[in-house]
């Protein structure tokens, strides 16, 4: 491949030498058949203009240059490296494999078709929280060009970062162990929880997954959250756990494995790299017997306990310890062999991730919905996003049954809420070609 024109990309000076190694993304670097893309699928109000979208992408990559990176492998370790090839938007309804020749080795890809705008990314590059500032800039710049409407949105960057910003945003949070006061630790739950009967591990690699897309009024959902003195993410976990209990009872605890952003607690508030942990919220027979407000209070208390600085640093140290162990292994094959358990991992009972509020201010009127999804997880995963006056909830499943989305809808109805839900959508997401040789 030969670069055909100048495009935004960073050089070696963007990352400090010690931070070029990718440690925080290692859980996603050694998958048996490549890591599957994560997709932010935006539904816009009007048809997309591809030329303006390319201009907006160029601006966004100028503002967040490290996202136009590639990863290179040396003795089984992966390092961020400059990518001189263009990152180009493409009109297509098909997602393209990341880190491969068709996307010039990039770990993000922007495609569009009609009113749908997809931003795909490899979780080895970053998590949703690390990508969100870039996405907000991309959308704001596109809407400004498309509708000739300049707006100053808090937190949206439209100029290239300075050296201090780059240093803070590219810092590796899992570089070394964090100090922990053992006397302040709350033991994490390690028990057995209900595994959904539909969550059966397939023989070989499953190709097709299934999702349901639901929209809930933001005003109504927030009103219920405030009555319960909790967040939309915790409310979603509580309603989903109650839905599972209605279907399967509470003879076994129901575990909502909830993703938590730990950047600020670790002292890396601006890093784009993976910086989350999973906290199980347990719903059992004892909790089931309590009124709804007390159930919400119990979930909040669990989060407070597990999100203390020492508990958070201890959880991060487990990730650092995994990386330290991988450092002792001599080759890519050895490291892939050591990480095979990630290919077969299955969380009881379900997983929940809350992307947060997009908040584009007056430009929200040009956006209708956002669904965040990826294939590859056995069982049930819920992704929640707050977009343009709507909570968008994506139910991702390794099975097609609609029993869980229906049970969740019943829970909404019991509290005077309604969700507008799609029919079942079979889908897949492509696997990364990072480890495949190509010229």
C-alpha positions as CSV (number, residue, x, y, z in Angstrom):
1,X,0.0,0.0,0.0
2,X,1.2,3.5,-0.8
3,X,-0.4,6.6,0.8
4,X,-2.4,8.4,-1.8
5,X,-2.8,11.7,0.0
6,X,-2.0,13.4,3.3
7,X,-4.4,12.4,6.1
8,X,-4.4,13.1,9.9
9,X,-2.1,10.7,11.7
10,X,0.3,10.9,14.6
11,X,4.1,10.3,14.7
12,X,6.2,8.6,17.3
13,X,6.2,11.7,19.5
14,X,2.5,11.4,20.3
15,X,3.1,8.6,22.7
16,X,5.9,8.7,25.3
17,X,8.3,5.8,24.6
18,X,7.2,4.0,27.8
19,X,3.6,4.3,27.0
20,X,3.7,2.9,23.4
21,X,3.2,-0.6,24.7
22,X,-0.5,-1.6,24.9
23,X,-1.1,-3.2,28.4
24,X,-4.6,-2.0,29.1
25,X,-5.9,-3.7,26.0
26,X,-4.2,-7.0,26.4
27,X,-7.4,-8.9,27.3
28,X,-8.5,-8.3,23.7
29,X,-5.3,-8.9,21.8
30,X,-4.9,-12.6,22.0
31,X,-8.3,-13.9,20.9
32,X,-8.4,-17.2,19.0
33,X,-9.9,-15.8,15.8
34,X,-9.4,-12.1,16.3
35,X,-11.4,-9.6,18.4
36,X,-14.8,-8.7,17.2
37,X,-15.6,-5.1,16.4
38,X,-17.6,-2.9,18.7
39,X,-20.1,-0.7,16.8
40,X,-21.6,2.7,17.7
41,X,-24.6,2.8,15.2
42,X,-26.0,6.3,15.0
43,X,-29.4,6.9,13.3
44,X,-29.4,10.5,12.0
45,X,-32.5,12.6,11.2
46,X,-31.5,13.1,7.5
47,X,-29.6,11.4,4.7
48,X,-25.8,11.5,5.3
49,X,-23.5,13.6,3.0
50,X,-20.3,11.4,2.7
51,X,-18.0,14.3,1.6
52,X,-19.0,16.4,4.7
53,X,-18.6,13.3,6.9
54,X,-15.0,12.8,5.6
55,X,-14.2,16.5,6.4
56,X,-15.7,15.9,9.9
57,X,-13.6,12.8,10.4
58,X,-10.4,14.6,9.4
59,X,-11.2,17.3,12.0
60,X,-11.9,14.7,14.7
61,X,-8.7,12.8,14.0
62,X,-6.7,16.1,14.1
63,X,-8.2,16.6,17.5
64,X,-7.7,13.0,18.7
65,X,-4.7,11.9,16.6
66,X,-3.8,8.8,18.6
67,X,-7.1,7.1,17.4
68,X,-5.6,6.9,13.8
69,X,-3.0,4.5,15.2
70,X,-2.1,0.9,14.3
71,X,-0.7,-1.8,16.5
72,X,2.5,-3.7,15.7
73,X,3.5,-7.0,17.3
74,X,7.0,-7.7,18.6
75,X,7.7,-11.0,20.5
76,X,4.0,-11.3,21.4
77,X,3.6,-7.7,22.7
78,X,1.7,-5.0,20.9
79,X,2.9,-1.4,20.5
80,X,1.2,1.7,19.2
81,X,2.8,2.9,16.0
82,X,2.3,5.7,13.4
83,X,-0.1,5.0,10.6
84,X,0.6,7.1,7.5
85,X,-2.4,5.8,5.6
86,X,-5.7,7.6,5.3
87,X,-8.7,6.8,7.4
88,X,-11.5,7.2,5.0
89,X,-15.3,7.1,5.4
90,X,-17.0,4.6,3.1
91,X,-20.6,4.2,2.0
92,X,-21.6,0.7,2.7
93,X,-24.1,-1.3,4.8
94,X,-21.4,-3.8,5.6
95,X,-18.9,-3.5,8.5
96,X,-15.3,-4.0,7.5
97,X,-12.7,-6.0,9.5
98,X,-10.5,-3.7,11.6
99,X,-6.7,-3.7,11.6
100,X,-6.6,-5.2,8.1
101,X,-5.7,-4.1,4.6
102,X,-9.2,-2.9,3.7
103,X,-9.0,-0.2,6.5
104,X,-5.3,0.5,6.1
105,X,-4.6,-1.2,9.5
106,X,-6.7,1.3,11.4
107,X,-8.4,0.2,14.6
108,X,-11.4,2.4,13.9
109,X,-13.6,2.6,10.9
110,X,-16.4,5.1,9.9
111,X,-19.0,3.8,7.4
112,X,-22.4,5.1,6.4
113,X,-25.5,4.2,4.5
114,X,-28.7,6.3,4.2
115,X,-29.3,7.8,7.7
116,X,-27.1,5.2,9.5
117,X,-23.6,6.2,10.6
118,X,-21.4,3.5,12.1
119,X,-18.2,4.0,14.1
120,X,-16.5,0.6,14.6
121,X,-13.6,0.2,17.0
122,X,-11.4,-2.5,18.3
123,X,-11.7,-2.9,22.1
124,X,-7.9,-3.4,22.2
125,X,-7.6,0.2,21.2
126,X,-9.9,1.7,23.8
127,X,-13.2,1.4,25.6
128,X,-16.4,3.3,24.9
129,X,-15.5,6.0,27.4
130,X,-12.2,6.5,25.6
131,X,-13.9,6.8,22.2
132,X,-16.8,9.1,23.3
133,X,-14.9,12.5,23.1
134,X,-13.8,11.7,19.5
135,X,-17.4,10.6,18.6
136,X,-18.9,13.8,20.0
137,X,-16.4,15.9,18.0
138,X,-17.1,13.9,14.8
139,X,-20.9,14.4,15.1
140,X,-20.7,18.0,16.1
141,X,-18.4,18.9,13.3
142,X,-20.5,16.9,10.8
143,X,-23.7,18.6,11.9
144,X,-22.1,22.0,11.8
145,X,-21.0,21.5,8.2
146,X,-24.3,19.8,7.1
147,X,-26.6,22.4,8.5
148,X,-24.3,25.5,8.6
149,X,-24.8,25.7,12.3
150,X,-21.8,26.5,14.5
151,X,-22.2,25.6,18.1
152,X,-20.0,25.6,21.1
153,X,-20.7,22.4,23.0
154,X,-19.0,21.8,26.4
155,X,-16.4,19.1,26.2
156,X,-16.2,19.1,22.3
157,X,-12.7,19.8,21.0
158,X,-12.4,21.3,17.6
159,X,-8.6,22.1,17.6
160,X,-5.5,19.9,17.9
161,X,-4.5,19.1,21.4
162,X,-1.3,20.5,23.0
163,X,1.5,18.4,24.4
164,X,0.1,18.3,27.9
165,X,-3.3,17.1,26.6
166,X,-1.7,14.4,24.5
167,X,0.4,13.2,27.4
168,X,-2.6,12.9,29.7
169,X,-4.8,11.2,27.0
170,X,-2.3,8.6,25.8
171,X,-1.0,7.6,29.3
172,X,-1.1,3.9,30.0
173,X,-3.2,3.4,33.2
174,X,-2.1,-0.2,33.7
175,X,1.6,0.6,33.6
176,X,2.4,-0.5,37.2
177,X,0.7,-1.6,40.4
178,X,-1.3,0.8,42.5
179,X,-0.8,1.1,46.3
180,X,-3.7,-0.5,48.2
181,X,-4.5,-0.4,51.9
182,X,-5.5,-4.0,52.5
183,X,-7.4,-3.1,55.7
184,X,-9.9,-1.0,53.7
185,X,-10.8,-3.7,51.1
186,X,-14.3,-5.1,50.8
187,X,-14.1,-8.7,49.5
188,X,-15.6,-8.9,46.0
189,X,-18.4,-11.4,45.4
190,X,-17.0,-14.7,44.0
191,X,-20.1,-16.9,44.2
192,X,-22.2,-18.8,41.7
193,X,-25.2,-17.0,40.1
194,X,-28.0,-18.0,37.7
195,X,-26.9,-18.9,34.2
196,X,-29.6,-18.3,31.7
197,X,-30.8,-21.6,30.3
198,X,-30.6,-20.2,26.7
199,X,-26.9,-19.4,27.2
200,X,-25.3,-22.4,25.7
201,X,-21.7,-22.3,24.5
202,X,-21.7,-23.2,20.8
203,X,-19.5,-25.8,19.2
204,X,-16.9,-23.9,17.4
205,X,-17.3,-20.2,16.5
206,X,-20.9,-18.9,16.4
207,X,-21.4,-16.7,13.4
208,X,-24.9,-15.2,14.0
209,X,-26.0,-13.3,17.0
210,X,-29.3,-11.5,17.7
211,X,-30.2,-8.1,19.1
212,X,-33.3,-6.0,20.0
213,X,-33.3,-2.2,19.9
214,X,-35.5,-0.4,22.4
215,X,-36.2,3.3,22.9
216,X,-37.5,4.8,26.2
217,X,-38.5,8.3,26.9
218,X,-35.6,10.0,28.7
219,X,-37.8,12.3,30.8
220,X,-39.9,9.3,32.0
221,X,-36.9,7.1,32.7
222,X,-35.1,9.9,34.6
223,X,-38.2,10.6,36.6
224,X,-38.3,7.0,37.9
225,X,-34.5,7.1,38.5
226,X,-34.9,10.2,40.6
227,X,-37.8,8.8,42.6
228,X,-35.5,5.8,43.4
229,X,-32.5,8.1,44.0
230,X,-30.4,6.1,41.6
231,X,-28.8,6.4,38.2
232,X,-30.3,5.2,34.8
233,X,-27.6,2.5,34.7
234,X,-28.5,1.1,38.1
235,X,-32.2,1.4,37.3
236,X,-31.7,-0.7,34.2
237,X,-29.8,-3.4,36.1
238,X,-32.6,-3.5,38.7
239,X,-35.4,-3.8,36.2
240,X,-33.5,-6.4,34.2
241,X,-32.8,-8.5,37.3
242,X,-36.4,-8.3,38.3
243,X,-37.4,-9.4,34.8
244,X,-35.1,-12.4,35.0
245,X,-36.5,-13.2,38.4
246,X,-40.0,-13.1,37.0
247,X,-39.0,-15.7,34.4
248,X,-36.7,-18.0,36.5
249,X,-37.3,-17.2,40.2
250,X,-34.6,-16.4,42.8
251,X,-33.4,-19.8,43.9
252,X,-30.0,-18.7,42.6
253,X,-28.8,-15.2,42.8
254,X,-29.1,-13.1,39.6
255,X,-25.9,-11.2,38.8
256,X,-25.8,-8.0,36.7
257,X,-22.1,-7.6,35.8
258,X,-22.0,-3.8,35.5
259,X,-19.1,-2.0,33.8
260,X,-17.6,0.9,35.8
261,X,-15.3,3.6,34.5
262,X,-12.4,3.8,36.9
263,X,-10.2,6.5,35.2
264,X,-10.7,9.2,37.7
265,X,-10.2,7.0,40.8
266,X,-6.9,5.7,39.3
267,X,-5.6,9.2,38.5
268,X,-6.0,8.9,34.8
269,X,-9.2,10.9,34.1
270,X,-8.3,11.8,30.5
271,X,-6.8,8.5,29.2
272,X,-8.4,7.1,26.0
273,X,-7.2,3.6,26.8
274,X,-9.3,0.8,28.4
275,X,-9.9,1.7,32.0
276,X,-13.0,-0.1,33.3
277,X,-13.8,-2.9,35.7
278,X,-16.9,-5.1,36.2
279,X,-18.9,-5.0,39.4
280,X,-21.6,-7.6,40.0
281,X,-24.9,-6.4,41.4
282,X,-26.7,-9.3,43.0
283,X,-30.5,-9.8,43.1
284,X,-31.5,-12.7,45.4
285,X,-34.5,-13.9,47.3
286,X,-33.8,-11.5,50.2
287,X,-33.7,-8.5,47.9
288,X,-36.7,-9.7,46.0
289,X,-38.8,-9.5,49.2
290,X,-38.0,-5.8,49.6
291,X,-39.9,-2.8,48.1
292,X,-38.4,-1.4,45.0
293,X,-36.8,1.7,46.7
294,X,-34.9,-0.6,49.1
295,X,-33.8,-2.8,46.2
296,X,-32.4,0.3,44.5
297,X,-30.7,1.4,47.7
298,X,-29.0,-2.1,48.0
299,X,-27.6,-1.8,44.5
300,X,-26.3,1.7,45.2
301,X,-24.6,0.5,48.4
302,X,-22.9,-2.3,46.6
303,X,-21.5,0.2,44.0
304,X,-20.4,2.5,46.8
305,X,-18.5,-0.3,48.5
306,X,-16.9,-1.6,45.4
307,X,-16.0,1.8,44.0
308,X,-13.9,3.0,46.9
309,X,-10.3,4.0,45.9
310,X,-8.7,0.9,47.5
311,X,-11.2,-1.6,46.0
312,X,-10.8,0.1,42.6
313,X,-7.0,0.0,42.8
314,X,-7.1,-3.6,43.9
315,X,-9.3,-4.5,40.8
316,X,-6.8,-2.6,38.6
317,X,-3.9,-4.5,40.1
318,X,-5.5,-7.7,38.9
319,X,-5.2,-6.4,35.3
320,X,-1.7,-5.2,35.9
321,X,-0.8,-8.6,37.3
322,X,-2.1,-10.3,34.2
323,X,0.1,-8.0,32.1
324,X,3.1,-8.7,34.3
325,X,2.6,-12.4,33.8
326,X,2.3,-12.0,30.0
327,X,5.6,-10.1,30.1
328,X,7.3,-13.2,31.3
329,X,6.2,-15.2,28.2
330,X,8.5,-15.3,25.2
331,X,6.2,-15.3,22.1
332,X,2.8,-14.5,20.6
333,X,1.9,-18.2,20.6
334,X,2.7,-18.5,24.3
335,X,0.7,-15.5,25.2
336,X,-2.3,-16.6,23.1
337,X,-2.1,-20.0,24.9
338,X,-2.1,-18.3,28.3
339,X,-5.2,-16.2,27.4
340,X,-7.4,-18.9,25.9
341,X,-9.7,-18.7,28.9
342,X,-11.0,-15.4,27.5
343,X,-12.3,-17.2,24.4
344,X,-14.6,-19.3,26.6
345,X,-15.5,-16.8,29.3
346,X,-19.1,-16.5,30.2
347,X,-20.5,-14.1,32.8
348,X,-23.5,-15.2,35.0
349,X,-26.3,-13.9,34.5
350,X,-25.9,-11.0,32.2
351,X,-23.7,-8.0,31.4
352,X,-24.7,-4.3,31.4
353,X,-22.8,-1.3,30.1
354,X,-23.9,2.3,30.3
355,X,-22.2,4.6,27.7
356,X,-23.6,7.7,29.3
357,X,-25.1,10.9,27.9
358,X,-24.0,12.0,24.5
359,X,-25.2,15.6,25.0
360,X,-24.7,17.5,21.7
361,X,-26.8,20.5,22.9
362,X,-28.7,22.2,20.1
363,X,-27.3,19.7,17.6
364,X,-29.2,16.9,19.3
365,X,-32.1,17.6,17.0
366,X,-30.2,16.0,14.1
367,X,-29.7,12.7,15.9
368,X,-32.5,10.1,16.5
369,X,-30.8,7.1,18.2
370,X,-27.6,5.3,19.1
371,X,-27.3,1.6,19.5
372,X,-24.0,0.2,20.8
373,X,-23.4,-3.5,20.0
374,X,-20.9,-6.3,19.2
375,X,-21.2,-10.0,18.5
376,X,-19.3,-12.7,20.2
377,X,-20.6,-12.9,23.8
378,X,-22.4,-16.0,24.9
379,X,-25.6,-15.1,26.9
380,X,-27.2,-11.7,27.3
381,X,-25.6,-8.2,27.2
382,X,-27.4,-4.9,27.6
383,X,-25.9,-1.6,26.3
384,X,-27.5,1.7,27.3
385,X,-27.0,5.1,25.9
386,X,-28.6,8.5,26.6
387,X,-29.1,10.3,23.2
388,X,-31.3,13.2,22.1
389,X,-34.1,12.9,24.6
390,X,-34.1,9.1,24.4
391,X,-32.6,6.2,26.3
392,X,-31.5,3.7,23.7
393,X,-31.2,0.1,25.0
394,X,-29.6,-2.7,22.9
395,X,-30.3,-6.3,24.0
396,X,-27.5,-8.5,22.5
397,X,-28.0,-12.2,22.7
398,X,-26.4,-15.4,21.5
399,X,-30.0,-16.8,21.1
400,X,-33.0,-15.3,19.3
401,X,-35.7,-15.7,22.0
402,X,-37.6,-12.5,22.9
403,X,-38.5,-13.6,26.4
404,X,-36.0,-11.2,28.2
405,X,-36.9,-8.1,26.2
406,X,-40.6,-8.9,26.8
407,X,-40.0,-9.4,30.5
408,X,-38.1,-6.1,30.7
409,X,-41.0,-4.4,28.8
410,X,-43.4,-5.8,31.5
411,X,-41.2,-4.3,34.2
412,X,-41.4,-0.9,32.5
413,X,-45.1,-1.1,32.2
414,X,-45.5,-1.8,35.9
415,X,-43.9,1.6,36.6
416,X,-45.9,3.4,33.9
417,X,-43.2,3.4,31.3
418,X,-43.2,2.1,27.8
419,X,-40.3,1.0,25.4
420,X,-40.6,1.0,21.6
421,X,-38.8,-2.2,20.6
422,X,-37.6,-3.6,17.3
423,X,-38.2,-7.1,16.1
424,X,-35.3,-9.5,16.3
425,X,-32.2,-8.4,14.3
426,X,-29.8,-11.2,13.4
427,X,-26.3,-9.7,13.1
428,X,-22.6,-10.3,13.2
429,X,-19.6,-8.1,13.6
430,X,-16.3,-8.8,11.8
431,X,-13.2,-10.0,13.6
432,X,-10.0,-8.1,13.7
433,X,-7.3,-9.0,11.2
434,X,-4.5,-7.6,13.4
435,X,-2.6,-10.9,13.5
436,X,-3.1,-11.9,9.9
437,X,-0.2,-11.2,7.6
438,X,-0.9,-8.9,4.7
439,X,1.1,-6.6,2.5
